[in-house]
Amino acid sequence: MATKFALHKIKVIMPDDTVFTFWFDGNGKITAGNGTFDSPVPNAFSLVQVKDCPSATPTCTSVCYVHNLEKAEAEVHGKYAHNSVTIRKILQNAIYRQATEFEFVHWIKKNNIREFRWHVSGDVFSKEYAKFVVSVCNLAPDVLFWIYTRSFNFVETLQEAPNLVVNLSADRDNYKKALEINRKYGVRICYLSLEGEIPKDLPKGSVIFPNYTLRGRDLPVPTEAPFWKQLTLKQKKMVCPPDFFGQSEKLRCGPCRKCMVH
């Protein structure tokens, strides 16, 4: 079944009457506290891949799922590109930035969004933007926010929001650095396995995301996949169920929650 997407446009009217628009998005997989797999609700704010990922690695760039999304969901990706340009404009003006933070929070609260993801696509591209993310989180303390990031140099700033669950996006290119950050801040590692490789010292609580070629979701018996068979019991418990087995009402971020707990 094709992934279903949701979009919602918000307008931010500034004190000088300048108007900026942003788009919130969502899909059947990441719908968590609101919506369903078949009827997702917007619960994310996204940018564009690679350009907005300053610490992208050769591995993640080569297999980024957003490349396919850009082709299959041109309208959705167009909103990501719009957000990418607009967020940079408001970050240049303290008043615009604060007004946008308040409007993000107002929309999240008004729509009773209980769990919100930063970046289906894109990443934290500057310290100013990291502070923006933190401010939104802190203004909505009853909401659970979660993020995957390769911008390890901004993790210390992101830690300033206690209701933001930070996941380090790692692969064989940046794993050593991810492990250092994990040990320093206690944040989870989410490891992308390109060819079946799994670090032997992958910390407890990590999540494994197998590349498309390794998944069992298209097999009659997913656990017959060679990748699955070579994993230890401990590693099998780390694998992202929606990615490996296929997405459904039960197999999505909300019910799973591997990446959504501190």
N, C-alpha and C positions, 0 to 999 in steps of 0.2 A: 504494500500500500504506500502510495506517495505521501511524503510528509506534507501536512497542511500548515499553512502559515497564516498569521493574523497581523494586521497593521492598524495603528491608530495615530492620527495626526493631532498634535497639540500646538497651540499658539502661545507665545510668550510676549505680552505687551509690556514694553519698557516704560519707565517714567517719562521719557521724552517722546512716547508714542511710536517709537520704532517697533516693528513686529518681526519676530523670528519664529520660524516653525521647526518642529522636530518630529521625529517618528519613533514611536515605540513599536516593537515587534514581538513575536512569539511564534512558537510552533508546537506541534503535538508532543514532541519529546520533552521540551523544557517546561511545558505547562506544569506547574507544581501545585500551589495552594488554591489556584483558581482554574476553571476550565477543565476540559477533558482532552483525551488524545484526538478524538474526532472533531472536537469543537474547542480549539485552543484560544486562549485570550492573550493579548499583548502583556508581557511581563519581562521585557528586556529592552536595553538600549544598545544599539550596535553601530559599528563603524565599518570600514572596509579592511579586507585582508591585506597583509604584507605592508602596504603603505602606512597603515596605522599600527603596525607591529614592529617597533624599532629593534626588538631583539629576536626577530624571527630567525630560525636556523635553516640551513639547507634542507634538512630532513622535513621539517614541518611545512616549508614553502613548497616542496615538491609534491606533497600529498594533501594539501589543505582542502578540506571539504567545501570551503566557500568558493573555490574555483568552479566546481560543478554547480553550486547554487547560483553563482553569477550568470551562468548560461540558462539554467532551468527556471530560475525565478528572477528574471530581469527587473521586474517592478520592485520586488523586495530589496534587491541589491542596490537599486537606484536610490532607495530611501537611506540605505547605509551610507552611500556616497554623499547624499545631501547632509546627513548628520555630521559627517566628517568635516565638511566645509564650515557648517554653521557653528559647531561647538568651538572651533578655533576662533571664530569671530567674537563670540561672547566671552571667551577667556581673556581677551585683550582689554576688557572693560570691567572693573570691579562691580559696578552697579548692574550691568547686564548679567554678569555671572551670578550674583546673588539672586536676582529676579528669576533666573532660570532654575537655580537650585530650589527655590520656593515653589515654582510651578511644577517641577518634576514631583516633588513631595506631595503637593496638593492633588495632583492627578493620581498618584499611587494610593493615597489615603481615600480619596473620593471613590475610587473603583475597588476598594478593599483588596488591593493586591498584597497578599501575605508573604510572597516569596518572589524576589526580583533578581534577574541575572544581568550582570554587566557583560555585554559583548558576546553575542552569538558569533559575531565576526568582529575582528579588530582587537585592540589591546590598549593599555595605558601608554600614551605616547609622550607624556611630559609630566613633570612634577606638578605643574599648575593643574593639569587635568586630574592627576591622582588626588589632589586636594579637593577638587570639585566632587569627585566620586565619594570621598570621605564625608564631605559636608552633607550631601544628599542622604547618605546612610545615617549620619548622626541626627539629622532632622526627622528621621522616621525610625525611632528606636524599636518600635514594635514589629518592624518588617525584617525578615531575614533576607539579606542580600548575599549573592555568591558570585565569584569571579574566577576565571582561569587566566593566568598571566605568565608571560615570559619576561616581563619587564622587572626583573629581580631587583634592580636598583631602586624601585619605588615601593617595595614590600614594606619597608619600615613605615612609610607614610600611610599605606593602606591599613596597617595594623592599628591606626588611631581610631578606627570605627569598630567597636566591639561586636556589632551585629553584621559585619561583613566577613564571610568565610572566604579566605584566600587559598586558592589552589595553584600550585606551581606547575605550569605546563612544561614538561621535560621530555627529552628524547636523547638518543645517544650522543648528540652534539653538545648538549648543555647540561647533561646529567650531573657532572662533577660539581658544577656551580649550584645546581638545584639542591644537591645534598648538603652543601655548605649552608644555604639559606634555610633549609629544613631544620638543620641542627641548631641554627642560631635563633630562629623564631618559632619553631614547632609547627610550621605550616605544612599542609599535605602536599605530596608529590603526585601528580597525575602524569603517568608515563605513557608516551606513544611508542608502541613497539612496531617498528617498520617491517622487520623480517623475522619476527619471533623472538628477538633478543630481549631478555629481562635481566636487569642488574641483580646480582646475587645479594647485594646489600640494600635492596629497595626497602625503605622503612615500613614498619607496621602502620596500617591505616592508609597506605598509598592506594591509588586506583590505576589499573592498567587499561589503556585504550588500544586495542589491536587495530592495525591498519586494515583497510577494506579487504585486502587479499587474504587475511588471516581469519576472518570471521566465519562463523558457522551458520549464520542466519538464513542462507539460501540452501542449506542441506536438509534432507528429510530428518536427520538426527544431528542437530548442531554440534553435539559433543563428540561426533566422529571427526571433526576437523582436526588435522594434524597439529595445529597450534594448541588446541585445547588438551590434546593427549599428552603433550610434552610438559605441561605445567604441573607443578606440585599442588597439593591440596590448598596450601596457604596462598599460592598465586591464583588459583581458580577463584578463591573468595574475593580477590582484589579486582577481577575483571569487571568492566562496565557491562551490566546485563543488557541494557537496551542496544548498545553497540554490537555486542557479540551475538546475542540471540535474536535480535529484531525488536522493533518498537511496537507497543500496544498500550492499552489502557493501564495494564499492570506493569509493563516494562517501559517506564519513562522516569524522568528525574524525580517527580514528586514521591511516588511509592518507593523508589530506590534509596535516594538520599545519601549515597556513599560520599558524594562531593559536597553535601550541604550541612554537615555537622562539624563542629570545631574539634 
